[in-house]
Amino acid sequence: MVVPIILVLFVISGAVTGWLGVNLLPDRLLTLTKDIETLRLFLLGIGTLLGLSAGILFQKLQQRLMQKIRTMPTDLLISRSIGLILGLLLANLLLAPILLLPLPWEVVFLKPLAAVLSNILFGALGYNLADVHGRTLLRLFNPNSTEALLVAEGILTPASSKILDTSVIIDGRINGMLSCGMLEGKIIVAQSVLDELQQLADSSNNEKRHKGRRGLKLLKELRESYDRRLVLNSTKYEAEGTDEKLLKLTADTGGTLITSDFNLAQVAQVKELKVLNLSELVIALRPEVQPGERLKLRVIKEGKENSQGVGYLDDGTMVVVEAAREEIGNRVDVVITGALQTSTGRMIFARLGKNHSASNSSSNNQQTPTDSG
């Protein structure tokens, strides 16, 4: 809402400047013009176009500046700001006696010109000095912070904030990831997510109520464990649904969206936002198995085919074993024959090991005489 207002103000300022600019024109030029009103309308149009162009340019500069500020380390931002302020203060102190000097009317324009040039020169000088020697200031205020020094020198990049989706809070795995140190930076919980958890906790449906209460309990544990690292963002966005509000919050903060919702992760990637899908992370962390590798596996149930048996690895990966239907409930030796990656996960194919096959055949041979007898 603020961006259109700023653009309208630029357009109005340009239009007013063009409309009143006729009064600032020299009298010799006005005498050459027969229709003053036509000239006024012409300047009005020119001023409106210039105001619109200036407004669009200002918006682009603002967006670039905000993006740079979001990705800039806090310590470096403070040091550069202090350097800029000191440079502008020094420039105005040096300008004071110059502005008080009486100058002829022909060269009176030198005063504002000197003011503009000196502010630009000393402001840039202070900014660059703080950029180069900012690490020295960091040593003075916090001499034991090696990490802050490396961030200021650009060797390390600051950790981005992590924005939690409702699904990962209810899931509960986020607590384990934080305790293992897999996630760095601030942990942001949007007000829309907190409201959604409260609605689930107050739901008449037992399953939804259990999920909502479990999510609120997890947030309470995170607050007790990480205190100030957990941040509640109370920004209210004009959007429909929690997902859209989370996407806007991620874009505004430049953080990383943590979710287990496949569709939300896809939308975030389309909008070129940082996103971490826990489902994809789990798949990426699964141990790789190669064809020919031998495993010990318990056959849990029968497969789609008549002779197939199905088991699962420790990470939940499904293994389809040929000719293992009769081994349901037993722990058998299997040999990996191949793997298939699907949109929902990975499926591994295997066959019974030779030792197991040999033991089955020998047991059958031993039973033959008994049966014939």
Secondary structure, 3 states (H helix, E strand, C coil): CHHHHHHHHHHHHHHHHHHHHHHHCCHHHHHHCCCHHHHHHHHHHHHHHHHHHHHHHHHHHHHHHHHHHHHCCHHHHHHHHHHHHHHHHHHHHHHHHHHHCCCCHHHCCHHHHHHHHHHHHHHHHHHHHHHHHHHHHHHHHCCCCHHHHHHHCCCCCCCCCEEECHHHHHHCHHHHHHHCCCCCCCEEEEHHHHHHHHHHHCCCCHHHHHHHHHHHHHHHHHHHHHHHHEEEECCCCCCCCHHHHHHHHHHHHCCEEEECCHHHHHHHHHCCCEEEEHHHHHHHHCCCCCCCCEEEEEEEEECCCCCCEEEECCCCCEEEEECCHHHCCCEEEEEEEEEEEECCEEEEEEEECHHHHHHHHHHHHHHHHHHHC
